[in-house]
């Protein structure tokens, strides 16, 4: 088990995601304003988007 797997816990997978530099900068800035890590901010944003998409379907 790698250190990342150990920190992430069971049921969590690591993925590589390519994003444009300007989007990364926006995510980083917004996460900072919200007092979150980029990872946490991305997870929360994705969950909200998926829930909203499901509700609209």
Number of C-alpha atoms within 10 A of each C-alpha: 5 7 7 10 13 10 9 12 9 8 6 10 9 8 6 5 5 7 9 7 9 9 10 13 12 11 18 18 14 15 17 13 9 11 11 15 14 17 12 12 18 15 12 12 12 12 12 12 12 11 11 11 10 9 8 7 6
